[in-house]
Amino acid sequence: MKASSLCAYIMIISIIFTVYPVYGATVFYANGAFTQNGIEWCEENKPLYDLLGEQFFEHHRHSIESRVCANLIEDELWNYAGPDRVEKLIERSLYFSELEIAESQIEAGIGIVDTAPADVPDRMNEEPEPVLIQEEEEKQTQEEIQENNQEGGGCLIATAAFDSELSIQVQMLREIRDTKIMNTQIGAMFISGFNQFYYSFSPTIADMERQSPLFKEIVKITITPLLSTLSLLNNIDSEIEMLVVGIGIISLNAGFYFIIPAVVAIKIKKKLLD
């Protein structure tokens, strides 16, 4: 097979995956309130909130989700451990969301922007008797928090590109990592090595995205084919499938991001020299 035919084949496959919809991500925020998965997201982010304090909101680009989550964590209901805890937290998140929306409307009318969580005039009536969770289970040292963030940290580049950790694309990456890749020995080994490389440069790229809307759009377009190919991992169920599909995804992206541009560059250079 000629090199040009091979490149054309890779291009066709890449285009298919580029336009392939990124489905399967879980909804974390719906109808003005957190869903069950949104509550789980908030629980995952509590150590980060405890560590960063006010910088937690900047980390999440002052999203309404981060502010609602902070109010939930500070609420007495957070330590409630009854069987209906999640349902009550979902209901409470709706209350806090309404406060955020009302405060935003007032701020828009007077021309100011307050990115801190909305002030809570009074807690909802009929507070349930909280069954306090053992403090020992909630306490983590600063080193443990940082270690957890390093091992299970989110995709900084995708989060900055799509504006929120609750975006469909970022949640798809989180689900694939947690439910597919990390459930295989090969995948866990890959993630361990990849994280050391990825977190060496991703904070810088994410900062550049936040500073430049144009650069953010370029990154968003650039990583879309990668996100689409990674969705193939939703179908794996074994170590061998992880190995085969993983190699296929790496090869496909190598062709899209490196081989095709290199061939195009060579042909352009050749034409310029003719």
Order of alpha helices (4+ residues) and beta strands (2+ residues): alpha-beta-beta-alpha-alpha-alpha-alpha-alpha-alpha-alpha-alpha-alpha-alpha-alpha-alpha-alpha
